[in-house]
């Protein structure tokens, strides 16, 4: 009888760690969008108390709840998964190359991987891979400061109405300005993108 109990106890920190990181992601997304607990509760048809418990890691949302959060925040549901780590000491601190959370599909022309352990910090770091010919056709405006470093390929970005053609080793930064992008090359363009505050 003692053996199963010991196994259950050993699993608790991992579960608690996952719930803590998920809670931090949900809280960060809510704040980045300027929403209150009451507004979230109304949108989800839940109580304010339940939303508060989820944000504090005291309640674990169901898969249906996570789909509802993803729809509300306009993020892929995959963002809420992949908090598993090979070593508990790395949780919230290290992201291994094979365990990044993927935030897109190749069909859309843009695949992004979250390099940050979670969204709880003051910024997020993302590896973005733009397929040849991929583009953001309409200008986007976010209440954020953003910067990027081109790892490989050709990447063009329009910042505040001005187009810039960038290559490996080039970088950019802008704050609360309209932007759009495109990959005019024949090879994928890889960009390390930093956004503050986290919005994904």
N, C-alpha and C positions, 0 to 999 in steps of 0.2 A: 504493500500500500504506500510505502514511503517513496518508492521509485517514481511513480507517476506524479506525485506531488512535487518532487524535485524538478521533474521535467517541466511541469507547468510554471514553476517559479522562474526557471531559466529562460522561459519564453517571454515572460512579462516585460523585461526591459526593451526587447526588440519591438514588441507591439506598442508599448508606451512611446518609444522613440519615433515610430512611424506616425502615430497619432499626433505627437507633438509637432512634427514637421508638416504634416497635412494641415493641422490647425493653423500653423504659422503662414502657410501658403494662402489659405482661405482668408485669413485676417488681412494679409498684405494686399491681396487682390481687391478686397472690399474697400480698403483705405485708398488704394490707388485710383479707384473709380469714384471716390467721394461719397460712398453709400453708408447709411447708418444701419445699425442692427435692426431697427424697426422696418426700414425699407426692404432689407434682405428677407426678413420674416414674412412681410406681406407678399413679396414676389414668389416665395417658395411655399406659401400657405402653411407656415410653421410658426411656432411661438418665438418671441424674442429670447426667452430663456433657453430654448433649444439651440438657437443659433449661437448664443453666447457660450453655451457648453461646448459646441463644436469648435469654436474659435479658441477655447482654452484647453482643448484636447481631452475633455471630460466625456464627450459623446462621440462615437464613431459613426459618421454618416453612411447610409446604405449606398449601394451602387446607383439606385434610382436618385438618391439625394445628390450624389456626386455628378450625375448627368445634369441634374437641375442647376447645380452650382456652375458647371461648365457652360451651360446655355446662358445663364444669367451674366457670367463674366466674359462670355464670348471667347472662351479658350477651349482647346481640345481636351477631352476628358483624360487623355494620356498624361497630362500635366500632373494629375493627382496620384499617379502611380510611379513606381521605380525608386521609392525611397530606401529600398533594401541595400545594405552595404555588407561587404565580406567581413569587415571587422567593426565591432561596435564602437571602438575608439575613433573611427573615421566618420561616424554619423554626424551630419551637420557641418563637417569640416573638409572632407575630401570626396571628390567625384572621380571614380576610375573610368578610364576611356570606354570600357565595354558596358558601363552601367549608366550612361547618360540617359536622361529622359528625352525622347524624341517628340517634337512638337509640330510635325507636318508630314506630308506625303510627297513622293516624287511626282505624283500626278499634278500637283499644284505648281510645280516648278521651284518650290522652296521647302527645304528640309532644315529644321532648326533643332539643335540639341542644347538643353540647358546645362551649362558648365558650372553654374552656382549650385551648391548643395540644396538650397531652398530659396524661397522668395522673401524670407524674413529680414534680410539686410536692407541697406539703403540703396543698393543697386543690384541688377542682375547681369550675368554674363552669358551670352549665347553664341554658339557656333552656327552660323548660317551658311547653307550651301545653296547657291542660286544656279539653276540649270541654264544651259545656253538658251537665250531667247526669253527667259523669264522676265517679267516686269510687273511693277506696281503701277497700273495705268492712271490712277487718280491720286492726287496729292493727299497726304495724310498729315494730320496735325495732332500731336500729343503734348500734354503738359509735362514734358520730361526733358532732361538733358541726356543726349545720346552721343556716343563716340564709337568709331569702328576702325579696325585694322585689317587691311586686305592681305590675306595669307597667300592666295593664288588666284590666277585668272584675271579677267578684265571686269571692272565693276564701275558703273556710272550711277551717280547719285545727284539728284536735283535738290538743292537746299535753298529755300526762299526764292525760288524762281531761277536759280543759276545752276547749270549742269556742270559736273566735274567728272572727268574720266580718270579713274584710279587703277593702279596695278599693284603687284606684290610689293609690300613694304610701305605703301602709302597708307595714310590714315585720315580721319575726318572727325569733326565734332560740331554739334549744333544744339541749341536749346530753344524749345517752344517755337520751332519754325516749321513751315510746311516742307514736306519732302516726298520724294518718290524715287524709285530706283529701277535699274534694268541691267541685264547682262547681255551685252551686244556681241560677246565672243562665241567661240565654238567649243569652249571648255567650261566646266563648272567654275563658278567664282566662289571662293570661300572667304567669309568675313567673320572676324570675331567682333561681336556687337555688345556694347555695354549700355544699359539703360537705367537711369535713375529718376524717380523711384521705380521699382519693378512693376511691370504692367502685364507680363505674360501670365 
